[in-house]
């Protein structure tokens, strides 16, 4: 299990870096589009479509990283009210729900890719299925990361770190002038 976690950790880091690069690239494309439209008075047609496609990639890759790092939605309010023994069960349930959503993303994303592959994205001259590949890739990663979290928890690994409010430093009060 340790080897699998190392590989998934590298995949997670790669996804995080790709998402970051995609966000920077999208920002550059939008800046180029604004510059072209308002300064050069000639906006290229491919920039908006490319920016949206990059946004899809960094959203779904970032969501998958969030699942692995336990930043996805869960039962956080209940975790602080219920006894300590039930926390692992709720987090496992949360991870299984994320796994189900990931599976749905893969299943229906593959259907969308298949249905639209023979169409063309006019501005990019790419198959239409490219629009849905981020959905499938993000779904695969969410499935992998959710399954890893469940397996680690069932093997006894301590992956559930609670926030200890005693460790949070006090912030000094703001003084008014």
Secondary structure, DSSP 8 states (H G I E B T S, - for coil): -HHHHHHHHHHHHHHHHHHHHHHHHHHHHHHHHHHHHHTSS---THHHHHHHHHHHHHHHHHHHHHHHTT-S---HHHHTTS-HHHHHHHHHHHHHHHHHHHHHHHHHHHHHHHHHTTSEETTTTEETTHHHHHHHHHHHHHHHHHHHHHHHHHTT--------GGGS---------
